[in-house]
Amino acid sequence: MQPQKPGQAIIPGLARLLTTAAIIAIAAPATAQDAAGGGTFLGRLILGAGQQKVAIDTPQAVTVVEQEDIDREQPATIGQIFRNVPGVQTAGSDRPLGTAFNIRGIGTTEQTASEARIIVNVDGVPKFYEQYRMGSFFTDPELYRRVEVLRGPGSAVLYGSGAIGGTVNFETKDAADFIPEGKTGAARLKFGYDSNGDGLMASSILAMRTAAGAEFLAALGYRTSDDYKDGAGTTLRGTGNDAPSALIKGAFRLGETQTLRLSMQRFQSDNDNATLSQTGGGNAIADAFGIVSRDTTDTTVSAAWEATTDLAWLNPSVQLAWSDTRVAQRDARNLAGVPQVCLPTLSNQNVFCDVDFAYRTAMLKVENTASMPGAGWENFLTFGMQATDQKRIADSAGPLGFHPEGRDRKIGVYAQSELLLGDRLTLITGARVDFGNRHAGDEVPGGEQVKENATALTFAALYKITDDLSVFGSVARTERLPTLDELYSYSATKAPALDLNKEEATNIELGLSWTRQGLIAADDSLQIKATLFHNNIDDLITTTATADTVFHRNVARAKFRGVEVEAGYEAERVFGRLAYSHVSGKDRDYGYTVATTPADQLALTLGGRLHERGIEYGWRGTFVDSITTASRSTATGAITATDYAGYATHDLFVSFKPQSGALDGFDVQLAVENVLDRDFRNNLSADHGRGRTFKVSFAKALTW
């Protein structure tokens, strides 16, 4: 790391971090009066790691973002949801179609197949997309009620081999979120405004309980904004957006033991003046690639059936789903409106041609959970099969070697055992095998069918030393099969890389969790969870240099290690939250810090409540350290380093949710982000961050 430069914000070391946590635990409660309980976010249920358990008792690094967090953030893009989650952020840009995920140094829009190293699900449906200078996940944050982040490859057994970075599970809103017990219907209108870019958001929700065991929800949303400004006052071209979204869901109880859930979600962004490069890079990159007319549509359809029986060993579920992500690109031109040259041949200029890109995926998942109790122990065995059929489409006037068509079929079989020994010890073991069969499109020269298998293995344990203190650890190993893009990309001088090896990742975690009720007041709560991790990756697939004979090679070995700390304090009048992450990502052959490594980051939130008035208020500071990362040319071997300055941003927020009287049902959220209008750039982003932003949203709910 380079010496600190003037104006840089340097994150304290771990010792000082723990001192900060102690301040939350001691100074904040000192102001609390008559605290009445409620756990912290570490007490939230985790649904995606096997059997339901609270986060602090899960032997894996997990974080849940609930509806209240999403409401408080008033996110304009999906990446803004994760600002309080350690080790997780979006990479590429904050542009509407530039979102990709980075977990513990894994993932970026400009790194080959980053989208495949982190598994993203919406209501259990896998979402995947890869396109040159585009993000990988297109949606609107207003559609969701809950997001679970499972960091590290320990989640690969349940969700798919290759989850080297982890898994992100999005859950859309339900009718039950809006209809109180004893009521049959609810309606909600919401409007929001964002000053930076004059962003507007409107949404409407209708939820109905038409009969016993039958619920419906229909939601419509629309979001629009102009280009935003960074802290220096520079307008970043191509960051505006116009995007409608919709969600329809139904849940039907079939007797006392069965439930059928149906849902369809759609997001659309139709812009006549979108930047061709959505992954950022400031105005210089936006100007170089010019603008296009781009219509992006993402559709997710799911039908899921689940049952609970009197037989402990039989609790089956079946899900059939369809995901369709389409991008139609037309009329490429420069800023002056002059058409860009389209050469429908194997050249760099075929990126300017009119083309329809798509990823279409069908999924069938069958799963069962068997409970096997005994004297002093209980075992939950989850096993199942997941089959996916993914088709990659590129409909253009000429060949698109950088986006080859193809088909990827996988069948995965898996089993995970969760053994509870008394009240103290939890042991989790699991294994998965994915059988892959990839086919190249007809235009790929020499393209052929590639069959290969990938495995995932995990072992995790948590032991409660006392009622307050637990220790946990895990070992996970997973393999990632090459994607269609990696296998079949080609050019006039480069052949498809059909002999790529699988990537392999081995991850070790150790951690401590501590909780205490009644620390200062009778019912306050303090919880802390700290995790150390070490992730070795072999046969890392990277894009080759211009002079190479194939597009991709297994040329890198990397190791990512670090620490994550989460802490939360809850009392009647005050609350606090801390999220800290340190990641060291190194090339194991040459020793430099790889470009996907995030800078050390500390997010600290302190707030208060006036329950009798329905008011919550607070401050959040985000402190990001300086970092130097590098990249190595596969052609010359030269290592190029880049320095990034540290920075700090400060946000203020107030919410007003009266629980009685004439204003009952209103929800008002106010926020000021980047209060000091700091000009900054995160090292994982190609753009500078948003300048000072005033946000406000109003929502009104009615029930009957």
C-alpha positions in Angstrom: 0.0 0.0 0.0 1.2 3.4 -0.9 1.8 6.1 1.8 -1.3 8.0 2.8 -1.9 11.1 0.6 -3.4 14.3 1.9 -7.2 14.0 2.3 -7.2 10.2 2.3 -9.4 8.4 4.9 -7.6 5.6 6.5 -9.5 2.8 8.2 -8.3 2.0 11.6 -6.6 -1.3 12.3 -8.5 -4.3 13.8 -7.7 -3.2 17.3 -9.1 0.2 16.8 -12.1 -1.4 15.1 -12.9 -3.4 18.1 -12.5 -0.3 20.2 -15.2 1.3 18.0 -17.4 -1.8 18.6 -16.9 -1.3 22.3 -18.0 2.3 22.0 -21.2 1.1 20.4 -21.7 -1.3 23.2 -21.0 1.1 26.1 -21.6 4.7 25.0 -24.8 4.2 23.0 -26.6 2.2 25.7 -25.7 4.9 28.2 -28.3 7.1 26.6 -31.0 4.5 26.6 -33.9 4.8 28.9 -36.3 1.9 29.7 -35.0 -0.2 26.8 -37.4 -2.6 25.4 -35.9 -5.4 23.5 -35.7 -6.6 20.0 -32.7 -8.4 18.5 -30.2 -7.0 16.1 -29.9 -7.8 12.4 -27.7 -10.8 13.5 -30.9 -12.2 15.1 -32.7 -12.4 11.7 -33.7 -15.8 10.3 -31.5 -17.3 7.6 -33.6 -19.3 5.1 -31.1 -20.2 2.5 -28.3 -22.1 4.4 -30.3 -25.3 5.1 -32.5 -25.4 8.2 -33.9 -22.1 9.4 -31.7 -20.5 12.0 -30.7 -17.0 13.1 -27.7 -15.4 11.4 -25.5 -15.4 14.6 -26.0 -19.2 14.9 -25.2 -20.0 11.3 -21.7 -21.5 10.8 -21.2 -19.4 7.7 -20.8 -15.7 7.0 -24.3 -14.6 6.2 -26.2 -11.3 6.2 -29.9 -10.5 5.7 -31.2 -7.3 4.3 -34.9 -6.9 5.3 -37.7 -4.6 4.0 -37.0 -2.0 6.7 -33.4 -1.7 5.5 -34.5 -1.3 1.8 -37.0 1.3 2.8 -34.4 3.3 4.7 -31.9 3.2 1.9 -34.4 4.3 -0.8 -32.1 2.6 -3.3 -32.1 3.9 -6.9 -30.1 0.9 -8.0 -29.7 -2.6 -6.7 -26.2 -2.0 -5.5 -27.3 0.6 -3.0 -29.0 -2.2 -1.0 -25.6 -3.6 0.1 -24.0 -0.6 1.7 -24.2 -2.2 5.2 -23.1 -5.7 4.2 -19.4 -6.5 4.9 -17.4 -8.0 2.1 -20.1 -7.4 -0.5 -20.6 -4.6 -3.0 -21.4 -4.1 -6.6 -18.7 -3.7 -9.2 -18.4 -1.9 -12.5 -20.6 1.2 -12.1 -23.8 2.6 -10.5 -25.3 2.9 -14.0 -28.7 1.1 -14.3 -27.4 -1.6 -16.6 -23.9 -1.9 -15.2 -24.5 -3.9 -12.0 -22.4 -6.9 -11.1 -21.4 -8.3 -7.7 -18.2 -8.6 -5.8 -17.9 -10.8 -2.7 -14.6 -11.0 -0.9 -12.7 -9.9 -4.0 -14.5 -12.2 -6.4 -16.4 -10.5 -9.2 -16.3 -7.6 -11.6 -17.9 -6.7 -14.9 -14.7 -6.6 -16.8 -13.3 -10.0 -15.6 -14.2 -13.0 -17.6 -17.1 -15.0 -16.2 -17.3 -13.1 -13.0 -21.1 -13.6 -13.3 -20.5 -17.4 -13.0 -18.5 -17.2 -9.8 -21.3 -15.7 -7.8 -24.8 -17.3 -8.0 -27.7 -14.9 -8.0 -31.3 -16.2 -7.4 -34.7 -14.4 -7.6 -37.3 -16.4 -5.7 -35.1 -19.5 -6.1 -34.6 -18.9 -9.9 -31.0 -18.6 -11.1 -30.2 -15.4 -13.0 -27.3 -15.2 -15.3 -26.2 -12.8 -18.0 -22.9 -11.9 -19.7 -22.3 -9.3 -22.4 -19.4 -7.1 -23.3 -19.5 -3.8 -21.3 -22.8 -4.7 -19.7 -23.7 -5.7 -16.2 -25.1 -9.1 -15.2 -28.3 -8.3 -13.2 -31.1 -6.1 -14.3 -33.9 -5.3 -11.9 -35.5 -2.7 -9.7 -34.9 -2.7 -5.9 -38.6 -1.8 -5.2 -39.6 -5.3 -6.2 -37.9 -7.0 -3.2 -38.7 -7.5 0.4 -35.6 -9.5 1.5 -32.1 -10.3 0.3 -29.8 -12.9 1.8 -26.1 -12.9 1.1 -24.1 -16.1 1.8 -20.5 -15.3 1.5 -17.9 -17.9 0.3 -18.2 -21.2 -1.5 -20.0 -22.9 1.5 -23.3 -22.3 -0.3 -22.2 -24.2 -3.5 -23.7 -27.5 -2.3 -27.3 -26.2 -2.3 -27.1 -23.7 -5.1 -24.5 -24.9 -7.6 -20.8 -25.8 -8.0 -18.8 -22.8 -8.9 -20.1 -20.4 -6.3 -16.6 -19.3 -5.5 -17.6 -15.9 -4.2 -20.9 -16.9 -2.7 -24.7 -16.7 -3.3 -27.1 -13.8 -3.3 -30.8 -14.7 -2.9 -33.5 -12.1 -3.7 -37.0 -12.5 -2.5 -39.9 -10.5 -4.0 -42.7 -9.0 -2.1 -45.6 -11.1 -0.8 -49.3 -10.3 -0.3 -48.9 -11.3 3.3 -46.4 -8.4 3.8 -49.3 -5.9 3.3 -52.5 -7.7 4.6 -52.7 -7.7 8.4 -54.2 -10.7 10.3 -58.0 -10.6 10.1 -58.1 -8.4 6.9 -58.8 -9.4 3.4 -57.1 -6.7 1.3 -54.5 -3.9 1.1 -53.4 -1.3 -1.3 -50.3 0.9 -1.2 -49.1 3.9 -3.2 -45.5 5.1 -3.0 -43.7 8.0 -4.6 -40.0 9.0 -4.3 -37.7 11.7 -5.4 -33.9 11.8 -5.7 -32.3 15.3 -6.2 -29.1 14.1 -7.9 -30.4 13.5 -11.5 -34.0 14.5 -10.7 -34.9 10.9 -10.2 -38.6 10.0 -9.8 -40.1 6.7 -8.6 -43.7 5.6 -8.3 -45.2 2.2 -7.4 -48.6 0.8 -6.6 -49.4 -2.5 -4.9 -52.7 -4.4 -4.6 -52.8 -7.4 -2.3 -56.0 -9.5 -1.7 -56.9 -12.5 0.3 -59.8 -13.8 -1.8 -60.5 -17.0 0.1 -59.1 -19.1 2.8 -55.6 -20.1 1.8 -55.5 -17.9 -1.3 -53.5 -14.7 -1.6 -52.7 -12.5 -4.6 -50.3 -9.5 -5.2 -50.0 -7.2 -8.1 -47.3 -4.5 -8.2 -46.4 -1.9 -10.8 -43.5 0.5 -10.7 -41.8 3.1 -12.8 -38.4 4.8 -12.2 -36.9 7.6 -14.3 -33.9 9.9 -13.8 -31.5 12.1 -15.7 -27.7 11.7 -15.5 -26.3 12.2 -12.0 -23.4 14.3 -10.9 -20.3 13.2 -8.9 -18.9 15.1 -5.9 -16.9 17.4 -8.3 -20.0 18.5 -10.0 -19.3 16.6 -13.2 -22.3 15.1 -15.0 -21.7 11.4 -15.9 -23.3 10.8 -19.2 -25.4 7.7 -19.7 -26.3 7.3 -16.0 -30.0 8.2 -16.5 -32.7 5.7 -17.0 -36.4 5.0 -17.7 -37.6 1.7 -16.4 -41.0 0.2 -15.7 -41.3 -3.0 -13.6 -44.1 -5.4 -12.6 -44.7 -8.3 -10.3 -47.6 -10.7 -10.0 -47.7 -13.4 -7.3 -50.2 -15.9 -6.0 -50.1 -18.3 -3.1 -52.6 -21.1 -2.7 -52.9 -23.5 0.2 -54.0 -26.9 -1.0 -55.5 -28.5 2.1 -53.6 -28.3 5.3 -50.2 -29.5 4.1 -49.6 -28.2 0.6 -48.9 -24.8 -0.9 -48.6 -23.7 -4.5 -46.8 -20.4 -5.3 -46.9 -18.8 -8.7 -45.1 -15.6 -9.7 -44.0 -13.5 -12.7 -41.7 -10.6 -12.6 -40.6 -8.2 -15.4 -38.2 -5.3 -15.6 -37.7 -3.2 -18.7 -35.3 -0.4 -19.6 -36.0 1.2 -22.9 -33.6 4.1 -23.6 -33.0 5.7 -27.0 -29.7 7.4 -25.8 -28.0 4.8 -23.6 -24.2 4.6 -23.5 -23.0 1.5 -25.2 -20.6 1.0 -22.3 -22.7 0.5 -19.2 -19.8 -0.7 -17.0 -18.5 2.8 -16.6 -15.2 4.5 -17.1 -16.4 8.1 -16.9 -17.2 10.4 -19.8 -14.1 9.5 -21.7 -15.1 5.8 -22.1 -18.8 6.8 -22.7 -17.7 9.2 -25.4 -15.4 6.7 -27.1 -18.1 4.0 -27.5 -20.9 6.4 -28.1 -24.6 5.8 -27.6 -27.2 3.3 -28.8 -30.9 2.7 -28.6 -31.2 -0.2 -26.1 -34.2 -2.1 -25.0 -33.4 -4.4 -22.0 -36.1 -6.8 -20.7 -35.7 -9.3 -17.9 -38.5 -11.8 -17.1 -38.7 -14.4 -14.4 -41.5 -16.9 -14.1 -41.8 -19.5 -11.4 -44.2 -22.2 -10.2 -43.3 -23.8 -6.9 -45.1 -26.6 -4.9 -44.2 -27.6 -1.4 -45.7 -30.0 1.2 -45.3 -30.9 4.8 -46.4 -34.4 5.8 -46.9 -36.5 8.9 -43.9 -38.5 7.8 -40.7 -36.9 9.2 -38.7 -38.1 6.2 -41.0 -36.7 3.6 -41.2 -32.9 3.1 -40.9 -32.4 -0.7 -40.8 -29.3 -2.9 -40.8 -28.9 -6.7 -40.0 -25.7 -8.6 -40.3 -25.2 -12.4 -39.0 -21.8 -13.6 -38.1 -19.8 -16.6 -35.7 -16.8 -16.9 -35.4 -14.7 -20.0 -33.0 -11.7 -20.2 -33.0 -9.9 -23.6 -31.0 -6.9 -24.8 -31.9 -5.3 -28.2 -29.2 -2.9 -29.4 -29.8 -0.6 -32.3 -28.6 2.6 -34.0 -25.0 2.9 -32.6 -23.8 6.5 -33.0 -21.3 9.0 -31.6 -22.4 12.0 -29.4 -22.9 14.1 -32.6 -25.4 11.6 -33.9 -23.1 10.2 -36.6 -23.6 6.5 -37.1 -20.7 4.3 -35.8 -19.2 2.0 -38.4 -20.6 -1.5 -38.2 -18.5 -4.2 -39.8 -20.4 -7.5 -39.7 -17.1 -9.4 -39.7 -14.8 -10.6 -37.1 -13.5 -7.2 -36.1 -13.7 -4.9 -33.1 -16.3 -2.8 -34.9 -18.9 -5.5 -35.0 -19.7 -4.3 -31.4 -21.5 -1.4 -33.1 -23.9 -3.6 -35.2 -27.6 -4.0 -34.6 -27.9 -7.1 -32.5 -30.3 -9.0 -30.2 -28.6 -10.6 -27.2 -30.3 -13.0 -24.8 -29.9 -15.6 -22.1 -32.8 -18.0 -21.7 -32.8 -20.5 -18.9 -35.3 -23.2 -17.9 -35.0 -24.9 -14.5 -36.5 -27.9 -12.7 -35.7 -28.4 -9.1 -36.9 -31.2 -6.9 -35.9 -31.2 -3.2 -36.8 -33.1 0.0 -35.9 -32.6 3.7 -36.0 -35.6 6.0 -36.0 -35.2 9.8 -34.4 -38.0 11.8 -34.5 -37.4 15.5 -32.9 -39.5 18.2 -31.9 -39.5 21.9 -30.1 -36.2 22.4 -29.7 -35.5 18.6 -31.6 -34.6 15.5 -30.5 -34.7 11.9 -32.0 -32.8 8.9 -31.1 -34.3 5.6 -31.7 -32.1 2.5 -31.3 -33.7 -0.8 -32.4 -33.0 -4.3 -31.8 -32.5 -8.1 -31.6 -29.3 -10.1 -31.6 -29.3 -13.9 -31.0 -26.2 -16.0 -31.0 -25.6 -19.7 -29.4 -22.3 -20.6 -29.3 -20.9 -24.2 -27.1 -18.0 -25.2 -28.3 -16.0 -28.2 -26.7 -13.4 -30.4 -28.8 -12.5 -33.5 -26.8 -10.2 -35.7 -26.0 -9.5 -39.4 -22.6 -11.1 -39.0 -20.6 -13.4 -36.6 -20.1 -12.2 -33.1 -17.0 -14.0 -31.9 -17.0 -12.1 -28.6 -20.5 -13.4 -27.9 -20.8 -16.9 -29.3 -24.1 -18.6 -29.3 -24.4 -22.0 -27.5 -26.3 -24.2 -25.0 -25.4 -25.1 -21.5 -27.2 -28.0 -19.9 -26.5 -29.1 -16.3 -28.0 -31.6 -14.0 -26.9 -31.3 -10.3 -27.5 -33.8 -7.5 -26.8 -32.8 -4.0 -27.3 -33.7 -0.3 -26.6 -31.7 2.9 -26.8 -33.1 6.4 -27.3 -30.9 9.4 -26.7 -32.7 12.7 -27.7 -31.1 16.0 -26.0 -32.8 19.0 -27.7 -31.5 22.1 -28.0 -27.8 22.5 -24.4 -27.0 21.8 -23.0 -28.6 18.7 -24.1 -28.3 15.1 -22.4 -30.2 12.3 -23.1 -29.6 8.6 -21.7 -31.8 5.8 -22.7 -31.7 2.1 -21.8 -32.8 -1.4 -22.9 -31.9 -4.9 -22.1 -33.1 -8.4 -23.0 -31.0 -11.5 -23.0 -32.8 -14.8 -22.4 -30.3 -17.5 -23.0 -30.6 -21.3 -22.1 -27.5 -23.4 -22.9 -27.1 -27.1 -21.5 -24.4 -29.4 -23.6 -22.5 -31.9 -23.3 -23.3 -35.6 -21.2 -20.3 -36.3 -18.4 -21.3 -33.9 -15.4 -22.6 -35.9 -14.5 -26.1 -34.8 -17.0 -25.8 -31.9 -17.8 -29.0 -30.3 -19.8 -30.5 -27.5 -17.9 -30.4 -24.1 -19.0 -32.7 -21.3 -17.5 -32.3 -17.9 -18.5 -32.7 -14.2 -17.9 -30.4 -11.2 -18.1 -31.1 -7.5 -18.7 -29.2 -4.3 -17.9 -30.4 -0.8 -18.4 -28.6 2.5 -18.1 -29.3 6.2 -19.1 -26.7 8.8 -19.4 -26.8 12.6 -20.7 -24.4 15.3 -20.2 -25.0 19.0 -21.8 -23.0 21.7 -19.2 -22.6 24.4 -21.7 -20.7 26.6 -25.2 -19.4 26.0 -23.5 -16.1 24.8 -20.3 -17.3 23.0 -20.0 -19.6 20.0 -17.1 -20.7 17.8 -17.6 -21.9 14.3 -15.5 -23.0 11.3 -15.9 -24.5 7.9 -14.0 -26.1 5.0 -15.5 -25.9 1.5 -14.2 -26.9 -1.9 -15.9 -26.3 -5.2 -15.1 -26.5 -8.9 -16.4 -24.1 -11.6 -17.0 -25.3 -15.1 -16.0 -22.9 -17.9 -18.9 -20.9 -19.4 -20.1 -20.8 -23.0 -18.3 -17.5 -23.3 -15.0 -18.9 -22.1 -15.2 -22.1 -24.2 -16.4 -20.7 -27.5 -15.3 -17.1 -27.9 -13.2 -16.7 -31.1 -11.9 -14.1 -33.5 -10.1 -14.0 -36.9 -6.8 -14.9 -35.2 -8.0 -16.8 -32.0 -9.6 -20.2 -31.8 -12.1 -21.3 -29.2 -10.5 -22.5 -25.9 -12.0 -26.0 -25.8 -9.4 -27.5 -23.5 -9.9 -25.2 -20.5 -9.6 -26.8 -17.0 -12.1 -26.2 -14.3 -11.4 -23.6 -11.7 -11.0 -24.9 -8.2 -11.5 -23.1 -5.0 -10.7 -24.2 -1.4 -12.0 -22.0 1.4 -11.4 -22.2 5.1 -13.3 -20.1 7.7 -13.0 -19.6 11.4 -15.1 -17.3 13.5 -16.6 -16.2 16.8 -20.0 -14.9 17.7 -21.2 -13.3 20.9 -24.5 -12.1 22.1 -25.8 -10.5 25.3 -29.3 -9.6 26.3 -29.8 -7.0 29.0 -26.4 -5.5 28.7 -27.3 -2.1 30.1 -31.1 -1.9 30.2 -33.4 -4.8 30.9 -34.1 -5.8 27.3 -31.4 -4.3 25.2 -29.3 -6.6 22.9 -25.7 -6.6 21.7 -24.4 -9.1 19.1 -21.1 -9.4 17.4 -19.9 -11.9 14.7 -16.3 -12.1 13.4 -15.1 -14.3 10.5 -11.6 -15.1 9.2 -11.4 -16.6 5.7 -8.8 -17.9 3.3 -9.8 -18.8 -0.2 -7.3 -20.4 -2.7 -8.2 -20.5 -6.4 -6.4 -22.6 -8.9 -6.6 -22.6 -12.7 -8.2 -19.2 -12.7 -9.5 -18.5 -16.3 -8.5 -15.1 -17.7 -8.8 -13.4 -21.1 -5.6 -13.6 -23.2 -3.6 -10.9 -24.9 -4.1 -9.9 -28.5 -1.2 -11.9 -29.8 -2.4 -15.2 -28.2 -4.0 -18.0 -30.3 -7.0 -18.6 -28.0 -9.4 -16.3 -26.2 -9.1 -17.7 -22.7 -6.5 -19.7 -20.7 -6.0 -21.1 -17.2 -3.1 -18.8 -16.4 -3.6 -17.5 -12.8 -3.6 -18.7 -9.3 -5.0 -16.4 -6.6 -5.6 -16.3 -2.8 -8.1 -14.2 -1.0 -8.0 -13.9 2.7 -9.4 -11.5 5.2 -11.7 -10.7 8.1 -15.3 -9.6 8.4 -16.9 -8.1 11.5 -20.6 -7.4 12.1 -21.9 -5.9 15.3 -25.3 -4.6 16.2 -26.9 -2.9 19.3 -30.6 -2.6 19.8 -32.5 -0.8 22.6 -35.8 1.0 22.8 -34.3 4.5 22.1 -31.1 3.9 20.3 -29.5 1.4 17.9 -26.1 0.9 16.3 -24.6 -1.2 13.5 -21.1 -1.9 12.4 -19.9 -3.7 9.3 -16.2 -4.0 8.6 -14.3 -6.0 5.9 -10.6 -6.5 5.1 -9.7 -8.5 2.0 -6.2 -9.3 0.8 -6.3 -10.6 -2.8 -2.9 -11.8 -4.2 -1.7 -13.4 -7.3 0.0 -16.5 -5.9 2.7 -16.6 -8.6 3.7 -12.9 -8.8 2.6 -11.5 -5.5 0.7 -8.4 -6.7 -2.7 -7.3 -5.3 -5.3 -8.4 -8.0 -7.6 -5.7 -9.4 -10.8 -7.3 -8.0 -9.6 -6.8 -4.4 -11.9 -4.3 -2.5 -10.3 -1.7 -0.3 -10.8 -2.1 3.5 -14.2 -0.7 4.4 -16.0 0.3 7.6 -19.7 1.2 7.7 -20.9 2.6 11.0 -24.5 3.5 11.7 -25.8 5.2 14.9 -29.4 6.1 15.4 -32.3 6.8 17.7 -36.0 6.2 18.0 -39.1 8.0 19.3 -41.5 5.2 19.4 -44.4 7.2 20.6 -44.1 9.4 17.5 -43.1 6.7 15.0 -39.8 8.4 14.3 -36.4 6.9 13.6 -33.3 8.9 12.8 -29.6 8.3 12.4 -26.2 8.8 10.8 -24.0 6.4 8.7 -20.4 6.9 8.0 -18.6 4.8 5.3 -14.8 4.9 5.6 -12.8 3.3 2.7 -9.1 2.9 2.8 -6.6 3.6 0.1 -5.4 0.6 -2.0 -3.0 -0.2 -4.8 -4.0 -3.0 -7.1 -2.3 -4.3 -10.3 -2.8 -6.4 -13.4 -0.4 -8.5 -15.4 -0.2 -8.6 -19.2 -0.3 -12.2 -20.5 1.6 -11.1 -23.5 4.6 -9.2 -22.0 4.4 -10.2 -18.4 4.5 -6.5 -17.4 2.7 -5.7 -14.1 0.8 -2.4 -14.1 -0.2 -0.9 -10.7 -2.9 1.6 -10.0 -3.3 3.7 -6.8 -6.8 4.5 -5.4 -7.2 7.2 -2.7 -9.2 6.5 0.5 -12.3 8.5 1.2 -15.2 8.9 3.7 -18.9 9.7 3.1 -21.6 10.6 5.6 -25.3 10.0 5.3 -28.3 11.2 7.4 -31.7 9.6 7.5 -35.1 10.1 9.2 -38.2 8.0 8.9 -41.7 8.7 10.1 -44.2 5.8 10.5 -47.1 6.8 12.7 -49.0 3.8 14.2 -52.3 5.5 15.1 -54.4 8.5 14.4 -55.2 10.2 11.1 -51.7 9.5 9.7 -51.8 5.8 10.4 -50.5 3.9 7.3 -48.2 6.7 6.2 -44.5 6.0 5.7 -42.2 9.0 5.1 -38.5 8.5 4.5 -36.0 11.3 4.3 -32.2 11.1 3.6 -29.2 13.1 2.7 -26.4 11.0 1.2 -22.8 12.1 0.8 -23.6 15.1 3.0 -20.2 16.8 2.4 -20.4 16.3 -1.4 -17.2 14.3 -1.4 -15.6 13.5 -4.8 -14.6 9.8 -4.6 -14.1 6.7 -6.6 -14.3 3.2 -5.2 -11.6 1.0 -6.7 -14.1 -1.5 -7.9 -16.0 1.1 -9.8 -15.1 2.6 -13.2 -17.1 5.7 -12.3 -16.8 8.4 -9.6 -19.5 8.1 -7.0 -22.7 10.2 -6.6 -22.4 13.6 -5.2 -24.7 15.0 -2.5 -28.1 13.6 -2.9 -31.4 14.5 -1.2 -34.0 11.7 -1.1 -37.6 11.6 0.0 -40.3 9.0 -0.4 -44.0 8.9 0.7 -46.1 5.8 1.0 -49.7 5.3 2.1 -51.2 2.0 2.8 -54.9 1.1 3.2 -56.4 -2.1 4.4 -59.8 -3.6 4.5 
